[in-house]
Amino acid sequence: MPKPVKIAPADGKLGVLIPGLGAVSTTFIAGIMALRRGLAEPIGSLTQMGTIRLGKRTENRIPRVKDFVDLTSIDDLVFGAWDIFPDNAYQAAVKAGVLDRDLLDQVREDLDPIEPMQAVFDRRFVKNLDGPNVKSGKTLWDLAEALKEDIRAFQARTGAQRLVMIWCASTEIFLKEARAHQSLEAFENGLKNNDPNIAPSMIYAYAAISMGIPYANGAPNLSADIPALEELASSKGVPLAGKDFKTGQTLMKTILAPGFKARYLGLSGWFSTNILGNRDGEVLDDPESFKTKEESKLGVLASILQPHLYPSLYKDLYHKVRINYYPPRGDNKEGWDNIDIFGWLGYPMQIKINFLCRDSILAAPIVLDLALLLDLASRSSMKGIQEWLSFYFKSPIHAPELYAEHDLFIQLMKLKNTLRYLKGEDLITHLGLEYYD
Ligand SMILES: NC(=O)c1ccc[n+]([C@@H]2O[C@H](COP(=O)([O-])OP(=O)(O)OC[C@H]3O[C@@H](n4cnc5c(N)ncnc54)[C@H](O)[C@@H]3O)[C@@H](O)[C@H]2O)c1
């Protein structure tokens, strides 16, 4: 058997730092409080409900993931957040309208004390929002320093031994890599000179990484996935993950598309549209924020289907994604997909999906798993891009020479094999010929 990797124990409290105290993050935090009180089960969370097969199928060793690897217990999580609105976690959760008031009232005493710290915010990057709870500073460098000060104060206040940061704030506008993103030196100069290409999410990421705190981006905007911050993460030995939580329509795509490809069924069109009425929908109503989301959603199919390898099946695929802001629906999004496929002799068929989805309900367990697994990565001295966490993202970040792996089932295998590797267990290849020798 291979040698296990040295993993520092998950002793003490883990602080989860969250820019953005909105629908996803309050659903996550309130959910943890409900779990602690035994009011619910951690449905949707691989770290809490998942199992992992070890060794041969005849050995019948299938522990729970959380019993196999030393993960922080949900009882040891503490939460800190920033938002441009001053509402505490209870008020923000009520406004988000995801969870029933009755459930929120049962955990209110846990949520009330979670008050958002002042945000680093610039309307140029999120056009449809504005709020009063915002830091001011002469330079972006000063703002990064203020975030670091918040983090030190949070740690002193809560006694957290270790920290992770997960961006759950609004989607910023579409940005291309600029000179200030190319190296750490250029980036730090940019902070000092207020370079307009540095977005708030990059400042949070910079503050976290430079303090040795793992960072994940739950939104599709450019953030830590720039050479400057990747350089900082490798030199500081910090894990990075991202980006854009894989929930809703895209989750369905990455479940279905590998199935079509596995059976060599062709695709001529995939039209996805949805209506949602939460704040995320409002932000995405701005074309520049939508462009960021659109790029993230469109990349998935081409990458799974590999049209360059199967031109007659996928070269002419017409893929369209629409998001429509429709306030009456709140967080309860409704998505429609029309999929035009073709089979033997080119005969066409259609599949229709109508997903009455709850985005934040799907995203909350992802935030939990990422917090625990990023902390595991950090305790295992894994640094830089954590491709094994692609399972959770629509646009997995990856080394520049690789293409992203979007297939949910390959991503799951990669994740579980990484856990086996960390613990010195044999990797599972699914070959299985030995059972028939
Ligand atoms: N819900 C999902 O399934 C899902 C899936 C993938 C990605 N996402 C992304 O996750 C993010 C959060 O989604 P949500 O539904 O909770 O949105 P939300 O609008 O309810 O919450 C985002 C919060 O971030 C705050 N904010 C904006 N800029 C900020 C800044 N610079 N600093 C601190 N706070 C800031 C906003 O005031 C808001 O309260 C969005 O970017 C969304 O696109 C969500």
The ligand as a MOL file (V3000), in Angstrom:
LIG
                    3D

  0  0  0     0  0            999 V3000
M  V30 BEGIN CTAB
M  V30 COUNTS 44 48 0 0 0
M  V30 BEGIN ATOM
M  V30 1 N -27.1510 29.8020 -5.3270 0
M  V30 2 C -26.4890 29.0830 -6.1760 0
M  V30 3 O -26.8410 27.9760 -6.4780 0
M  V30 4 C -25.2360 29.6120 -6.7800 0
M  V30 5 C -24.5800 28.8010 -7.6980 0
M  V30 6 C -23.3940 29.2610 -8.2660 0
M  V30 7 C -22.8950 30.4870 -7.9040 0
M  V30 8 N -23.5710 31.2660 -7.0440 0 CHG=1
M  V30 9 C -22.9960 32.5600 -6.7470 0
M  V30 10 O -22.8680 32.7000 -5.3600 0
M  V30 11 C -22.9610 34.0820 -5.0540 0
M  V30 12 C -23.9600 34.2570 -3.9280 0
M  V30 13 O -25.2500 33.9240 -4.3700 0
M  V30 14 P -26.5110 34.3660 -3.5050 0
M  V30 15 O -27.6960 33.7610 -4.1220 0
M  V30 16 O -26.2210 34.1660 -2.0690 0 CHG=-1
M  V30 17 O -26.5220 35.9330 -3.8190 0
M  V30 18 P -27.0510 37.1090 -2.8640 0
M  V30 19 O -27.2250 38.2770 -3.7650 0
M  V30 20 O -28.2070 36.6650 -2.0350 0
M  V30 21 O -25.8370 37.3460 -1.8570 0
M  V30 22 C -24.6610 37.9780 -2.2390 0
M  V30 23 C -24.3390 39.0050 -1.1660 0
M  V30 24 O -23.0580 39.5480 -1.4590 0
M  V30 25 C -23.0880 40.9110 -1.0630 0
M  V30 26 N -21.9510 41.5590 -1.7150 0
M  V30 27 C -21.8080 41.9740 -2.9840 0
M  V30 28 N -20.5690 42.4590 -3.1930 0
M  V30 29 C -19.9080 42.3260 -2.0210 0
M  V30 30 C -18.5850 42.6270 -1.6110 0
M  V30 31 N -17.6920 43.1550 -2.4570 0
M  V30 32 N -18.2180 42.3310 -0.3440 0
M  V30 33 C -19.1200 41.7710 0.5280 0
M  V30 34 N -20.3880 41.4810 0.1800 0
M  V30 35 C -20.7700 41.7600 -1.0720 0
M  V30 36 C -24.4520 41.3930 -1.4820 0
M  V30 37 O -24.8150 42.5420 -0.7640 0
M  V30 38 C -25.3130 40.1750 -1.1270 0
M  V30 39 O -25.8620 40.2750 0.1640 0
M  V30 40 C -23.3460 34.8090 -6.3450 0
M  V30 41 O -22.2130 35.3320 -6.9500 0
M  V30 42 C -23.8930 33.6930 -7.1820 0
M  V30 43 O -23.7690 33.9410 -8.5640 0
M  V30 44 C -24.7270 30.8590 -6.4560 0
M  V30 END ATOM
M  V30 BEGIN BOND
M  V30 1 1 1 2
M  V30 2 2 2 3
M  V30 3 1 2 4
M  V30 4 1 4 5
M  V30 5 2 4 44
M  V30 6 2 5 6
M  V30 7 1 6 7
M  V30 8 2 7 8
M  V30 9 1 8 9
M  V30 10 1 8 44
M  V30 11 1 9 10
M  V30 12 1 9 42
M  V30 13 1 10 11
M  V30 14 1 11 12
M  V30 15 1 11 40
M  V30 16 1 12 13
M  V30 17 1 13 14
M  V30 18 2 14 15
M  V30 19 1 14 16
M  V30 20 1 14 17
M  V30 21 1 17 18
M  V30 22 2 18 19
M  V30 23 1 18 20
M  V30 24 1 18 21
M  V30 25 1 21 22
M  V30 26 1 22 23
M  V30 27 1 23 24
M  V30 28 1 23 38
M  V30 29 1 24 25
M  V30 30 1 25 26
M  V30 31 1 25 36
M  V30 32 1 26 27
M  V30 33 1 26 35
M  V30 34 2 27 28
M  V30 35 1 28 29
M  V30 36 1 29 30
M  V30 37 2 29 35
M  V30 38 1 30 31
M  V30 39 2 30 32
M  V30 40 1 32 33
M  V30 41 2 33 34
M  V30 42 1 34 35
M  V30 43 1 36 37
M  V30 44 1 36 38
M  V30 45 1 38 39
M  V30 46 1 40 41
M  V30 47 1 40 42
M  V30 48 1 42 43
M  V30 END BOND
M  V30 END CTAB
M  END
